[in-house]
Amino acid sequence: MQIVEDSIVGVRAAAITLSRHETPLRFQLYPMLHIGDRGYYREVTRRLRDCDLIVAEGAPDTVATRALTLSYRLAHRNKAMQVETQSLDLLTLGKRIVIPDITTTDFEAGWQRVPLRTRAMITFAAPLYGLWLAAFGTRRWIGKHAALDDLKTNEEALTEAPDDPLAALIMDTRDKLLVDELLRIHAEHHDEPMTVAVVYGAHHMRAVTSALNAVHGYRARDAEWVMVLAY
């Protein structure tokens, strides 16, 4: 199943509805990209008005997270690309919002477990890459690295480093927090006709679809493309 598609028309993210026949609760997944057209974020916001509960990411603001995100935060300075960094004003929607994300304390502890060499490389490379995007980046360059399926590619599997503390911090820990919250929501509300919107980074949707299917049999019943970046 495609989560994010890169095609001749541009980059599109799938708004995926997960449900099961036994109960009325459903989950709508909004795999987020941190760079996109203004219309992309407006469309996601519009769709969220129809949900009952929003489950969103909210990583802490630390020196390390600012370094990790600097590359795409600088990209919007490229006037030729005409892109924006992720902007969703969820509080204006008047919905209940749950943020199952890593705490500042846990993030900083995990960051210290990342080898010093890796931390130094990220701190040095992220602003350089961000400046490159700001000066020379293109929409097609972003799209080339955005495509994502629910299953890992052979290339991803071969290049993954076992016991990678950075991947554990950025992905694995946060995946577990997100999945645990969604399983809790199912336990409390599965008999209610609720729509739960999951607004989280695209790569985390792999863990969501896998866990909800494996534990409770939720399947993708519907999906609609939302344009992220038009070419």
Secondary structure, DSSP 8 states (H G I E B T S, - for coil): -EEEEE-SSEEEEEEEEEE-SS-S-EEEEEEE-SEE-HHHHHHHHHHHTT-SEEEE------HHHHHHHHHHHHHTT-TTT--EE----GGGGT-EEE-----HHHHHHHHHHS-HHHHHHHHHHHHHHHHHHHHH--HHHHHHTT-EESS--HHHHHH--TT-HHHIIIIIHHHHHHHHHHHHHHHHHTTS--EEEEEEEGGGHHHHHHHHHHHH--EEEEEEEEEEEE-
